[in-house]
């Protein structure tokens, strides 16, 4: 009987020691941090929202800016010959929206639920629609056609897009906070990028809606983003 009791005590002790060692091991093993590299042209464009996420999240990354001279050779190394490209531990991911959503999940800019993630997507898709009209004007080379596109953009398209975005902002807290939820998300950072870097490329086009302007002011006041905006490289686009 005594030997059985001793064996039982030893067994419990061994199990307890094993659990303790496992707990210590778990606490001592540091999580492996991913290595991020953004490959894009020396400009803002479709790369700046990605930079905004890295900056606000205080996430280290390598910002590779490809010059026009180096582009032909760099293009050969890319999976689809397109930028932006995000390299994560050496693996390439292309298509800007895919990169946005991947990073938003990894860096906690994608809401607190599936519903919030869908609402964030809704804002980003509205921005994509706006971007199509903006870029159609910006990339047009024929002067006569460009004048027609400008008139249409200023008089009908831009006001409609600003109205849509205002309503989307007002859907959350009356428009006095963020586009979705109670903290900064991909939707806020992407909208900020559009308002600062794309809308301003069209002569005479400005964000004038009070709630959109106030939202832009709140985003620019985020310390990490304010610091980036004050020191980011001056580029033609």
Backbone bond lengths (Angstrom), bond angles and torsions (degrees), N, CA, C in turn:
res aa  C-N    CA-C-N  psi(-1)  N-CA   C-N-CA  omega(-1)  CA-C   N-CA-C  phi
1 X - - - 1.468 - - 1.512 111.00 -
2 X 1.367 114.96 -43.88 1.461 120.37 -179.60 1.540 110.90 -63.18
3 X 1.335 115.81 -40.85 1.470 119.20 -179.48 1.523 111.16 -65.04
4 X 1.354 115.77 -35.90 1.466 119.13 178.23 1.525 110.92 -65.76
5 X 1.334 116.78 -40.21 1.457 121.29 178.77 1.531 110.90 -63.28
6 X 1.332 115.36 -43.16 1.468 119.83 179.68 1.524 110.06 -63.04
7 X 1.365 115.26 -43.25 1.468 119.70 179.17 1.529 110.41 -61.30
8 X 1.347 116.65 -40.72 1.459 121.87 -179.48 1.533 110.48 -64.10
9 X 1.321 117.03 -43.11 1.463 122.11 179.34 1.521 110.43 -63.83
10 X 1.354 116.17 -43.68 1.458 120.20 179.76 1.532 111.05 -62.51
11 X 1.347 114.98 -39.43 1.470 119.71 -179.80 1.518 110.73 -63.13
12 X 1.327 116.45 -46.28 1.465 121.18 178.71 1.513 110.74 -60.98
13 X 1.333 115.51 -42.73 1.470 120.88 -179.54 1.515 111.09 -62.34
14 X 1.343 116.47 -42.63 1.468 120.64 -179.65 1.523 111.24 -64.89
15 X 1.342 115.57 -42.69 1.467 120.09 179.13 1.521 110.05 -63.31
16 X 1.339 116.42 -42.71 1.459 120.77 179.50 1.528 111.02 -63.31
17 X 1.333 116.54 -42.00 1.465 120.81 178.84 1.529 110.78 -63.68
18 X 1.337 115.67 -40.59 1.460 119.97 -179.68 1.531 110.35 -63.79
19 X 1.347 116.97 -42.33 1.456 121.11 178.22 1.519 110.94 -63.91
20 X 1.329 115.91 -40.84 1.458 120.77 179.70 1.528 110.64 -63.59
21 X 1.351 115.48 -44.03 1.470 118.84 179.77 1.527 110.96 -63.53
22 X 1.343 115.85 -39.42 1.455 120.32 179.56 1.525 110.06 -64.16
23 X 1.348 116.74 -41.87 1.453 121.12 179.16 1.520 111.20 -63.08
24 X 1.328 116.30 -43.98 1.462 121.06 178.43 1.521 110.53 -62.94
25 X 1.353 115.90 -41.60 1.457 120.96 -179.95 1.518 110.54 -62.10
26 X 1.342 115.76 -44.80 1.459 119.65 -179.29 1.527 111.25 -62.02
27 X 1.311 116.42 -39.16 1.460 119.99 -178.65 1.520 112.34 -73.84
28 X 1.317 116.47 -26.95 1.461 119.88 -175.86 1.518 113.10 -86.86
29 X 1.347 117.02 -20.00 1.462 120.20 -180.00 1.517 109.32 -83.07
30 X 1.322 117.09 117.71 1.450 121.52 -179.27 1.534 109.87 -83.29
31 X 1.358 116.84 140.72 1.467 118.73 178.39 1.521 110.87 -63.86
32 X 1.326 115.89 141.60 1.456 121.39 179.51 1.525 108.55 -79.66
33 X 1.328 117.13 120.17 1.448 121.89 -179.06 1.527 109.92 -82.56
34 X 1.329 115.37 136.84 1.452 119.93 178.89 1.528 109.99 -70.79
35 X 1.320 115.47 151.85 1.459 122.16 176.60 1.531 108.10 -103.55
36 X 1.326 116.54 122.41 1.462 121.49 -175.70 1.530 110.86 -112.60
37 X 1.338 115.28 138.32 1.457 121.34 174.30 1.522 108.50 -137.87
38 X 1.329 116.38 124.52 1.464 121.89 175.54 1.520 108.88 -99.69
39 X 1.328 116.31 125.56 1.456 121.95 176.69 1.521 108.11 -112.08
40 X 1.322 115.95 117.81 1.467 120.83 -178.67 1.526 108.21 -156.25
41 X 1.320 115.78 171.39 1.454 119.92 176.88 1.526 110.34 -68.27
42 X 1.322 115.83 169.46 1.456 120.41 176.85 1.525 108.53 -80.29
43 X 1.314 114.56 71.13 1.453 121.24 -178.62 1.519 109.56 -163.27
44 X 1.314 115.46 178.44 1.468 120.59 -179.16 1.537 108.95 -86.52
45 X 1.336 115.68 -74.00 1.457 121.17 172.91 1.514 114.95 44.26
46 X 1.327 114.94 -132.19 1.464 120.64 -177.86 1.529 112.77 -82.80
47 X 1.322 115.86 0.46 1.461 118.76 178.90 1.514 113.88 -95.07
48 X 1.338 117.42 -16.97 1.465 119.04 -169.97 1.525 113.41 -73.95
49 X 1.315 118.11 -35.28 1.468 119.36 175.95 1.524 110.24 -60.80
50 X 1.325 116.50 -36.93 1.466 121.01 177.10 1.523 110.02 -63.44
51 X 1.331 115.98 -45.23 1.462 119.80 177.79 1.523 111.13 -62.32
52 X 1.326 117.03 -40.56 1.468 120.65 178.37 1.531 110.79 -56.70
53 X 1.329 116.67 -43.98 1.468 119.60 -179.33 1.519 111.32 -63.87
54 X 1.309 116.47 -45.98 1.466 119.66 178.50 1.528 111.10 -59.72
55 X 1.317 116.09 -43.98 1.463 120.98 -176.75 1.522 111.43 -64.94
56 X 1.318 117.26 -50.93 1.472 120.79 -176.91 1.526 111.16 -66.44
57 X 1.336 116.99 -33.63 1.467 121.04 178.34 1.526 112.31 -79.67
58 X 1.326 117.31 -6.22 1.469 122.44 -176.77 1.534 110.87 58.06
59 X 1.319 114.75 38.16 1.455 121.47 -179.24 1.524 110.02 -97.57
60 X 1.316 117.31 125.38 1.463 120.93 178.25 1.534 109.86 -67.98
61 X 1.323 115.17 142.48 1.465 120.50 176.35 1.520 108.43 -158.61
62 X 1.320 115.62 162.94 1.459 121.07 176.76 1.522 108.02 -100.65
63 X 1.318 115.84 123.35 1.462 122.14 -177.07 1.531 108.74 -100.33
64 X 1.319 116.16 93.49 1.464 121.59 -177.94 1.528 108.86 -90.93
65 X 1.340 115.90 114.72 1.466 121.62 -178.37 1.532 108.88 -106.75
66 X 1.304 115.47 116.18 1.464 121.31 -173.28 1.525 110.07 -90.71
67 X 1.315 116.51 126.54 1.469 121.66 177.73 1.527 109.72 -80.94
68 X 1.324 115.20 162.63 1.472 120.22 177.84 1.523 110.95 -60.32
69 X 1.328 115.95 -35.08 1.465 120.32 -179.24 1.527 111.68 -68.14
70 X 1.320 116.51 -37.49 1.466 120.37 -176.54 1.528 113.59 -86.37
71 X 1.336 116.82 -14.20 1.456 120.29 -172.87 1.535 114.24 -56.57
72 X 1.331 120.53 -45.60 1.474 119.19 -178.39 1.527 113.76 -55.48
73 X 1.327 117.13 -39.71 1.466 120.13 179.76 1.521 111.62 -76.66
74 X 1.342 116.97 -41.34 1.470 120.83 178.93 1.525 110.36 -62.29
75 X 1.332 116.22 -38.60 1.462 121.43 -178.58 1.520 111.71 -56.36
76 X 1.321 117.28 -36.25 1.461 121.80 -179.01 1.525 112.45 -65.08
77 X 1.329 117.02 -24.13 1.467 120.80 -176.87 1.523 112.80 -88.69
78 X 1.323 117.00 -6.80 1.461 121.33 -175.49 1.522 110.79 -95.94
79 X 1.297 115.57 143.78 1.469 121.49 -173.09 1.524 112.42 -56.10
80 X 1.340 117.29 -45.11 1.457 120.76 -178.52 1.521 112.48 -115.87
81 X 1.325 117.07 6.32 1.456 120.29 179.87 1.509 113.38 68.25
82 X 1.334 117.10 26.44 1.461 122.45 -177.92 1.517 110.11 -129.29
83 X 1.333 115.58 155.49 1.462 121.42 171.40 1.532 107.89 -128.44
84 X 1.330 118.87 156.42 1.459 126.33 6.81 1.528 112.91 -73.59
85 X 1.331 113.33 154.42 1.456 121.86 171.81 1.525 107.61 -126.72
86 X 1.306 116.03 134.15 1.459 121.16 172.77 1.519 107.91 -108.92
87 X 1.328 115.34 122.62 1.459 119.91 173.92 1.519 108.92 -99.37
88 X 1.331 115.57 125.78 1.464 121.72 178.01 1.522 107.21 -119.67
89 X 1.311 115.55 109.77 1.466 121.08 -176.52 1.531 111.19 52.48
90 X 1.341 115.39 38.80 1.458 120.28 176.32 1.516 115.31 89.92
91 X 1.339 118.13 -12.19 1.466 121.72 179.13 1.521 109.73 -90.79
92 X 1.332 117.30 136.23 1.457 121.71 -175.58 1.529 112.08 -94.53
93 X 1.329 114.67 136.65 1.464 122.54 172.97 1.518 107.37 -126.89
94 X 1.347 116.91 128.80 1.451 121.03 -179.70 1.528 109.52 -119.83
95 X 1.335 116.64 179.45 1.461 126.45 -173.59 1.535 109.67 74.57
96 X 1.321 114.82 115.93 1.460 120.55 -170.71 1.524 113.53 -58.06
97 X 1.337 117.95 -43.50 1.471 119.18 -177.65 1.530 111.83 -66.77
98 X 1.333 116.67 -35.55 1.463 119.97 176.23 1.525 110.12 -64.14
99 X 1.323 115.93 -40.68 1.466 120.31 178.14 1.516 110.20 -65.88
100 X 1.340 117.74 -43.96 1.464 121.23 179.62 1.531 110.80 -55.37
101 X 1.321 115.33 -48.95 1.468 118.66 -173.92 1.524 112.03 -71.99
102 X 1.316 116.13 -36.29 1.461 119.02 176.47 1.521 110.47 -61.35
103 X 1.329 116.55 -49.86 1.462 120.04 -178.67 1.521 111.75 -67.30
104 X 1.334 116.30 -36.66 1.471 119.09 178.83 1.525 110.54 -60.39
105 X 1.321 116.84 -38.60 1.467 119.76 176.87 1.530 110.89 -68.43
106 X 1.317 116.48 -44.76 1.462 120.99 -176.12 1.530 112.05 -68.64
107 X 1.331 116.72 -35.70 1.463 121.04 -173.14 1.524 113.30 -103.30
108 X 1.335 115.74 8.69 1.468 121.39 173.42 1.530 113.09 70.54
109 X 1.338 116.12 42.44 1.458 121.54 174.74 1.532 111.28 -116.69
110 X 1.328 117.32 25.54 1.463 120.05 -173.50 1.514 112.65 -122.59
111 X 1.341 116.43 30.75 1.456 120.43 175.25 1.512 113.21 78.92
112 X 1.337 114.93 179.12 1.459 121.71 -176.87 1.524 113.19 -109.68
113 X 1.333 117.03 6.86 1.470 120.43 -179.89 1.525 108.35 -159.33
114 X 1.314 115.71 168.43 1.469 119.98 176.80 1.530 110.34 -62.66
115 X 1.335 116.59 -36.22 1.457 120.61 179.99 1.526 111.11 -64.66
116 X 1.343 115.97 -43.97 1.455 119.21 178.04 1.531 110.87 -64.79
117 X 1.325 117.16 -38.12 1.462 120.36 177.14 1.527 110.44 -60.92
118 X 1.335 116.78 -40.98 1.465 120.84 178.58 1.528 110.98 -65.72
119 X 1.333 116.74 -38.48 1.465 120.62 178.13 1.532 110.99 -66.50
120 X 1.320 116.13 -36.16 1.464 120.48 175.57 1.522 109.74 -64.23
121 X 1.335 116.74 -44.33 1.470 120.86 176.41 1.532 110.83 -58.13
122 X 1.328 116.18 -38.88 1.460 121.22 -179.31 1.533 110.88 -59.95
123 X 1.319 116.49 -44.37 1.467 120.59 177.87 1.525 110.42 -64.78
124 X 1.316 116.17 -44.77 1.460 119.50 -178.04 1.519 112.56 -64.97
125 X 1.335 117.40 -35.39 1.459 120.10 176.95 1.527 110.73 -68.70
126 X 1.336 116.87 -35.09 1.468 120.05 175.52 1.527 110.63 -64.05
127 X 1.321 116.51 -37.69 1.465 120.77 176.90 1.532 111.17 -67.84
128 X 1.322 116.71 -38.09 1.469 120.55 176.16 1.528 109.93 -59.26
129 X 1.344 117.19 -44.18 1.466 121.12 178.21 1.528 111.21 -59.78
130 X 1.332 116.00 -42.96 1.463 120.87 177.79 1.532 109.58 -62.88
131 X 1.304 116.00 -42.83 1.459 120.99 -179.07 1.515 113.20 -61.60
132 X 1.319 117.42 -34.24 1.470 120.93 178.43 1.521 110.20 -61.20
133 X 1.321 117.06 -45.08 1.466 120.73 179.92 1.527 111.37 -69.43
134 X 1.335 116.64 -40.68 1.464 119.91 179.10 1.529 111.37 -62.96
135 X 1.322 115.93 -46.42 1.469 119.38 -176.60 1.524 112.23 -71.62
136 X 1.328 117.15 -28.89 1.464 118.78 176.62 1.530 109.55 -60.27
137 X 1.337 116.36 -42.40 1.459 119.97 177.50 1.530 111.04 -69.48
138 X 1.315 116.98 -48.22 1.462 121.10 -174.27 1.523 112.87 -62.98
139 X 1.326 117.09 -33.06 1.464 120.60 -175.15 1.526 113.55 -94.09
140 X 1.315 117.65 -1.70 1.460 120.90 179.92 1.533 110.49 -76.03
141 X 1.329 116.79 131.05 1.460 121.50 -178.28 1.527 113.82 -101.31
142 X 1.312 116.40 -25.72 1.457 119.54 178.68 1.536 109.25 -73.56
143 X 1.315 117.33 121.30 1.464 121.56 -172.88 1.526 112.73 -63.33
144 X 1.322 117.03 -40.37 1.460 120.62 -179.75 1.536 110.63 -65.19
145 X 1.322 115.70 -46.31 1.462 120.78 178.58 1.528 110.74 -65.15
146 X 1.327 116.74 -37.92 1.456 121.72 -179.80 1.531 110.40 -63.27
147 X 1.326 116.75 -39.51 1.467 120.72 178.33 1.532 111.06 -63.45
148 X 1.317 116.21 -40.56 1.470 120.24 177.67 1.523 110.97 -64.17
149 X 1.343 116.26 -43.59 1.458 120.60 -179.92 1.533 111.60 -65.33
150 X 1.336 115.16 -36.18 1.468 119.61 179.44 1.523 110.29 -63.76
151 X 1.320 116.71 -47.76 1.464 121.75 179.85 1.529 110.61 -58.31
152 X 1.307 115.70 -45.57 1.462 121.09 -179.92 1.522 111.05 -64.51
153 X 1.336 116.42 -42.06 1.465 121.08 -178.80 1.524 111.19 -64.18
154 X 1.325 116.60 -47.60 1.459 121.20 -176.59 1.525 112.11 -69.34
155 X 1.328 116.37 -41.05 1.468 120.20 -172.00 1.521 114.20 -84.73
156 X 1.321 117.68 -34.10 1.470 118.44 -174.45 1.530 114.71 -126.65
157 X 1.341 117.05 -47.88 1.464 118.67 -171.87 1.523 112.98 -69.00
158 X 1.323 117.28 -53.43 1.463 119.88 -177.57 1.527 112.19 -60.85
159 X 1.338 119.69 -46.52 1.469 118.66 177.46 1.527 112.94 -57.42
160 X 1.342 115.88 -37.80 1.464 118.70 178.66 1.524 111.10 -65.90
161 X 1.319 117.42 -43.91 1.468 120.27 -179.77 1.531 111.32 -65.95
162 X 1.326 117.01 -41.48 1.460 119.53 178.24 1.532 110.68 -62.90
163 X 1.319 116.45 -37.37 1.470 120.68 178.26 1.524 111.11 -64.50
164 X 1.328 116.45 -44.08 1.468 121.03 178.41 1.526 110.42 -60.63
165 X 1.313 116.25 -46.58 1.463 120.28 -178.43 1.524 111.70 -66.70
166 X 1.318 117.20 -34.62 1.468 120.27 176.16 1.520 110.51 -63.77
167 X 1.324 116.76 -43.92 1.467 120.08 179.20 1.528 111.36 -64.02
168 X 1.319 116.53 -39.47 1.463 119.84 178.13 1.532 110.90 -64.42
169 X 1.320 116.74 -38.83 1.460 120.16 177.24 1.525 110.67 -66.97
170 X 1.312 116.73 -41.05 1.467 121.34 -178.52 1.526 112.39 -68.67
171 X 1.325 116.95 -21.33 1.471 120.08 177.96 1.518 112.29 -63.17
172 X 1.332 116.95 -19.99 1.460 121.17 -178.74 1.531 109.43 -117.32
173 X 1.314 116.68 111.25 1.469 122.17 176.19 1.526 112.40 58.98
174 X 1.322 115.99 32.49 1.455 119.78 176.59 1.519 114.74 68.97
175 X 1.339 116.52 7.96 1.462 119.98 179.47 1.511 113.93 89.87
176 X 1.332 116.54 12.22 1.462 120.08 -176.88 1.535 113.42 -103.08
177 X 1.321 116.91 10.30 1.460 119.96 179.19 1.508 110.70 -134.14
178 X 1.324 114.74 -113.90 1.458 121.41 -178.73 1.528 109.74 -109.74
179 X 1.324 116.21 168.98 1.461 118.59 178.19 1.519 111.89 -64.95
180 X 1.331 116.50 -36.23 1.468 121.30 -177.99 1.523 108.64 -141.94
181 X 1.339 115.90 134.21 1.457 119.70 173.78 1.516 113.52 70.90
182 X 1.334 114.34 -158.24 1.463 120.44 -173.27 1.532 113.17 -114.72
183 X 1.327 116.16 15.40 1.464 119.16 178.55 1.531 109.75 -151.40
184 X 1.315 115.02 170.84 1.464 121.08 -177.13 1.532 110.64 -62.37
185 X 1.313 115.49 136.71 1.468 120.55 178.03 1.522 109.62 -132.51
186 X 1.312 114.63 177.12 1.464 121.50 175.53 1.523 110.77 -54.48
187 X 1.329 117.43 -37.46 1.463 120.88 -179.14 1.523 111.14 -59.24
188 X 1.328 117.24 -44.54 1.464 121.45 -179.32 1.520 111.51 -65.44
189 X 1.327 116.55 -44.00 1.465 120.52 -176.50 1.522 111.49 -70.50
190 X 1.319 117.06 -37.18 1.460 119.85 179.03 1.529 110.49 -69.40
191 X 1.335 116.78 -41.43 1.465 120.20 177.04 1.528 110.55 -61.17
192 X 1.319 116.58 -41.75 1.461 121.05 178.23 1.523 110.84 -60.39
193 X 1.307 116.36 -42.14 1.467 121.12 178.20 1.527 110.82 -62.20
194 X 1.317 117.26 -45.23 1.466 121.01 178.70 1.518 111.34 -60.67
195 X 1.342 116.61 -47.63 1.465 120.26 -175.31 1.529 112.42 -68.62
196 X 1.326 117.03 -35.15 1.460 120.71 -177.99 1.524 113.01 -82.85
197 X 1.326 116.74 -37.39 1.467 119.35 -165.78 1.522 115.47 -116.27
198 X 1.323 118.65 -15.61 1.465 119.41 -179.07 1.523 110.88 -112.69
199 X 1.316 117.11 -50.47 1.471 120.53 178.56 1.529 110.68 -56.92
200 X 1.319 116.55 -40.29 1.475 121.33 -176.58 1.520 113.51 -69.12
201 X 1.310 118.49 -10.63 1.464 121.38 178.05 1.531 111.96 -81.84
202 X 1.323 116.83 -10.31 1.465 121.63 179.03 1.530 108.31 -96.98
203 X 1.318 119.17 118.45 1.472 121.11 -178.92 1.532 111.89 -55.99
204 X 1.321 115.38 129.65 1.462 119.96 175.67 1.506 115.25 80.61
205 X 1.327 117.98 -3.34 1.469 120.09 -179.82 1.524 109.44 -97.05
206 X 1.326 115.54 125.57 1.458 121.01 -179.29 1.522 110.15 -139.42
207 X 1.316 115.07 155.81 1.469 120.85 170.74 1.512 106.51 -79.62
208 X 1.328 117.05 116.55 1.467 120.76 -178.92 1.521 113.26 -117.59
209 X 1.326 117.55 -13.62 1.463 120.77 -179.71 1.531 109.09 -63.97
210 X 1.329 118.37 124.43 1.472 121.69 -174.08 1.523 114.76 -53.90
211 X 1.310 117.67 -43.16 1.466 119.33 -176.94 1.526 111.98 -73.02
212 X 1.321 117.03 -33.99 1.461 119.49 175.65 1.529 110.24 -69.07
213 X 1.324 116.72 -39.21 1.465 120.28 177.24 1.521 111.36 -63.84
214 X 1.344 116.35 -42.41 1.462 120.25 179.64 1.523 110.59 -65.21
215 X 1.333 116.08 -38.96 1.466 120.29 177.36 1.520 110.22 -62.76
216 X 1.328 116.97 -44.29 1.455 120.92 178.46 1.530 110.75 -60.11
217 X 1.325 115.95 -39.81 1.458 119.78 177.48 1.517 112.53 -62.78
218 X 1.329 116.80 -39.69 1.473 120.56 178.80 1.520 110.80 -65.15
219 X 1.330 116.37 -39.47 1.463 119.39 -179.97 1.527 110.97 -67.44
220 X 1.320 116.62 -42.72 1.465 120.66 -179.39 1.526 112.08 -66.91
221 X 1.337 116.15 -18.26 1.464 120.38 179.78 1.525 112.91 -86.38
222 X 1.339 117.82 -8.18 1.470 120.42 175.55 1.530 107.05 -63.13
223 X 1.335 118.54 122.21 1.477 120.40 -171.76 1.530 114.41 -52.00
224 X 1.334 117.00 -46.74 1.467 119.96 -177.53 1.529 111.31 -64.95
225 X 1.331 115.65 -39.56 1.470 118.90 -179.93 1.526 110.22 -72.46
226 X 1.325 117.23 -39.89 1.459 120.57 177.91 1.528 110.73 -59.30
227 X 1.320 115.75 -41.53 1.456 120.09 179.11 1.522 111.11 -63.52
228 X 1.338 116.74 -43.90 1.464 120.83 179.42 1.528 111.24 -63.06
229 X 1.333 116.62 -44.63 1.460 120.58 -178.47 1.531 111.52 -63.20
230 X 1.312 116.32 -29.49 1.462 120.25 -178.83 1.528 113.18 -76.99
231 X 1.326 117.09 -19.82 1.461 119.54 -174.20 1.525 114.92 -126.77
232 X 1.323 118.78 -2.47 1.457 119.38 -178.44 1.525 110.58 -64.22
233 X 1.313 117.42 152.03 1.474 120.54 -176.66 1.535 112.23 -62.76
234 X 1.316 115.75 144.12 1.465 121.09 173.47 1.533 107.89 -77.65
235 X 1.319 115.79 123.09 1.466 119.99 -177.35 1.537 109.41 -133.19
236 X 1.340 117.61 159.34 1.467 119.98 -176.43 1.525 113.51 -72.58
237 X 1.332 117.69 -16.47 1.469 119.25 178.70 1.527 108.75 -147.73
